[in-house]
Amino acid sequence: MTGCVLHLRGNLTPQPVTDETNNALLWNGEIFDGIQVEEDENDTQVLFNALTKCTGDDTVLKLLESIHGPWAFIYWQADVKKLWFGRDMFGRRSLLWHLPSLKDNQFILSSVATENQDFAEIPSVGIFVLDFTQPEVCPSLTLYPWCNCRWPGTSTKLIDTPGSELLRQLYPINSTNLSTKLDIKETLSSWIPSINKNLDIENFASESVLNVDQFLNQTELLHHILTSDSELNMLSDALIDVLQTAVKKRVTTLPRNYHVTTPQNVQTSDANIAILFSGGLDSTLLAALADRCTPPDESIDLLNVAFEQRPTFGKNKLKEKKQVKKKTRFPKDHSSSSAARPEIGLERIENGFDHLKDISQGSNKSDFEEISLGKSPDESSDVLNSSDIQKSHDTIITPSSHHDNVPYKNISFDPYDVPDRVTGITALGELNPNRKWNFIEINVTQEEVQKMRQSRISSLIYPLQTVLDDSIGCAVWFASQGVGVLANNRSHKIKSKAKVILCGMAADEQFAGYSRHRVTFNTKGWQGLLNEIEEEMWRISSRNLGRDDRIISDHGKESRFPFLDETFTQFVSTIPIYKRADLRLPRGLGEKLLLRLCAYKLGLFKTAVQPKRAIQFGSKIAKMDNRKEKGSDTCDRLNYN
């Protein structure tokens, strides 16, 4: 056994952890609850001590199923010659296997693939054990499944799988001579709870809410929903509390005041926490709650990635010009709102430009007015892009920036002016102005992508190989590397030293955030949407969190997913689907409605009505290769040897 350690808790504990009887543990995970771990203890050592006290298979299984948090593990139980291994039910940590075949009798378990071997991701369907008690025969593999679990990517229950099909489902790459059995007598309790199937939707949303035309904007509609629906008002309060607890677990269990070595020309941020930050609903919610849970004197890194876009000409020129002249709307100021509305003040309105005055205070303009981005209401000159203003003045748009007298210049092409950069700066303007936010612009050239894809990223994405895996994998690798420029000081490179990165994955699956959910609702109604969301939770382990773990770990960092906190997912499962989302409402409002109400209560008024945008489109990496491809196509740019 060989292990590499990312030290985050307690004393530094080399792996594998062993004892005098030759028990050995490799642990890639975090114990947030379920097993008591004191603040100064290392959870790997605590788990190992507990495992060595187990007296039978049932006690090993009960111990592992009690853990709250992400994990993948390998444990050699020496006295009974059994090798235990597996992943948590959400698949938040990577574990691959190479099974023996007629041509190759090697059995390999690894977090990442080794060269010249075929690997597959171990499905997150339960806990496996290899029994070596009879050395004269091939060891047998037993799977103890999670209760009611499905095969990843399907709706088929694992316990309904015929014995002859079990191994093919487990390991579809090559045939193997390993004997395999399923032990359903010892099914494991699952942290994926049963969904609330209540569809008693009478009067849950009045027609007045659905008549969106009567409201000046979507922000006003959110305000109306909160004041007219007491249950949603209470649910949003409760959801904020549960999510904040999940975030707190993930921002407090980590080391502080550690040293990171960087090149001389690269500055190091002083933050202990980083967030993959697009300025979308999910990442901005996490930022706002991390602010509540982090000591006020600490900074937080916001990692915002953009991929180089090269100018096009001819027939696309008009399209580009239209994109530059984007409009933005300012919501009506609901000063009477009771729902924990902080005094954000529209003096920090769109993208932090203070020269755009609050049109709701002392202005003869209406409360709801179109204003060109980066331009005073009374100007009639060409619109300036926000990134051009930043370039001209070498400043970031932050909550405390002041640019009352900005001299405007001719529009220039900014290759990194991608949607996620624009929404990121907008969202930054809604976050706590008393916090030091390091908005790190991570700008990636086409040459950098091509170089790192071949030398590094392809091997981390493997055994996955689709166009979507390539796009998301590259975006997450560069973002989590955390090397860029501070937007308010572009003269020096900066590197995030944070070892923990909060990620907003899994909000869409629980709150109907994907476009396919709207399609399902339009064709199959509430019952169809309910069934789809229930299946989403069982499919979540195949949503490539293992891939993201391999990619982020490559930088010596750890991904943490508050939306997959066990207590949070259990709480969400009790909420009727029609209280989580209302897809009769328009895009940017109906999907993830309950999360949008939470964002509104936290003062994230513009973010609360941001429509969903996937990272590959928001960062523009999907456009970099300029090919017409489907996300499910095999990607010929991924070349793993």
Beta strands, then each sheet from edge to edge (+ up, - down):
strand 1: 17-18
strand 2: 24-29
strand 3: 71-77
strand 4: 82-87
strand 5: 96-98
strand 6: 108-110
strand 7: 120-121
strand 8: 126-131
strand 9: 140-145
strand 10: 179-182
strand 11: 266-268
strand 12: 273-276
strand 13: 300-307
strand 14: 327-329
strand 15: 370-372
strand 16: 437-444
strand 17: 483-486
strand 18: 489-495
strand 19: 500-502
strand 20: 558-560
sheet 1: 1+ 2- 3+ 4- 8+ 9- 10-
sheet 2: 6+ 5- 7+
sheet 3: 11+ 18+ 17- 16+ 13+ 12+ 19+ 20+
sheet 4: 14+ 15-
end
